Amino acid sequence: MIEIGRRRMELVMAIDDWIVRAVPQQGSGATLHTETIGAVIDRLAEASVRAHHALMTLDADDDVLHGAWHHLAELADGYDDLVRDVLAGRRRLPTW
């Protein structure tokens, strides 16, 4: 598990490094988001694994299954909104 966690952090950092190079950074007038794009994508990946696991192991009418997919959909919507806001200059990303 330690190796998986380390690799996830490497991927988050690689995504964040790419974003810094590829996306123009906005000035201080844009609202600062609390997470980097890499961190958001990591949360999306984790939620996707949980939703797919629930799909394979739970009954179709199980509330946990529906909750997992609902959570994934909310994260995906939030990611879309974040990307749109960053590209429009309404939001800026933290840098570490």
Summary of the structure (lengths in Angstrom):
residues: 96
radius of gyration: 15.8
end to end distance: 24.5
largest distance: 49.0
contacts: 245
relative contact order: 0.20
helix: 71%
strand: 4%
